[in-house]
Amino acid sequence: MIRDYLLIDDLIVALSDLRLSQTTNETLNISSGRAVAISEIVDQLKTTKRVQFEILEVEAPKETLLKSVLSCKKLEETISW
């Protein structure tokens, strides 16, 4: 599965910048805009070797969205994201 992950620090910066910009009544996606496979995250965890874990692969239900990546273009235009 592929998702758009966002660091909490980046979320805080975006919210703070939006508050300072005095943007109101706008719907904005706060996202990284990058597609990251869960397997990439698992590989990074494996290489850090800070935590030992076992990988258990299960089949996703048919209705599972396999790719979800948001556009942050409007956010970029609003706060130079």
N, C-alpha and C positions, 0 to 999 in steps of 0.2 A: 504494500500500500504506500501511496505517496501523499504526503501532507505538507502543509505550510506551517512550519514551527517558528515561534517567536520567543526570544529571550525575554524574561520578565523585566530586565533592565531596559530593553528597547521599548517595551510597552510603557514603562514609566516615563521615559524621555518623550515618547510620542504624545502621551496624555498631557504632560507638562507643557510641551510646545503648543499643543492645541489650545490649552487654557490661555496661554500668553497671546495667542493669535486672535483670541476673542471670536473664534469661529462658532456660529450658532446655527441651529436648524439644518445641519448637514449630516448626511449618512456617509461615513467613511470606513473603509476597511483598514484596520491596523494589522499589518501582516509583513512578513519578510518578503513576500513575492517570489520566494524560491521554493522549488519542488525538492523535497528531501524524502528519500525512501527510508522506511523504517529499518531496512537492512543496513543502510549507511550508519545509522545511529548505533545499531548493534555492533557493527564492525569497529566503530570508534570506542565503544565501551570495552570491547575485547582487547584493543591495543593499549588502553590505559591500565588495564589489569588491577584497577583499584578494588573492583568488586568481582567476586567469583559468581557465576550464574550459569544456569542450564537453559538452553533454548528449546522451547516446546513450540513446534509449528502446528497450527491448526488452520483448517480451511475457513475462510471468512464466509459468513452467510451471503446468499445470492444478492440480497438487497444492499450490501455494503458498498459504499462509494469508494472506488479504488484509487481515485485521484482527486484531491481537493487543494487547490492553490488559489489564493485570492489575488485580485489586482489591487495594488496600492497606489495606482497612478493619481487618483484624486487626492490622496493623502500627500503624495510627493508635491503636487501642485500647491497644496494648502500650506504645508510647513517645511518644504524642502527636505523631505524624508529621505 
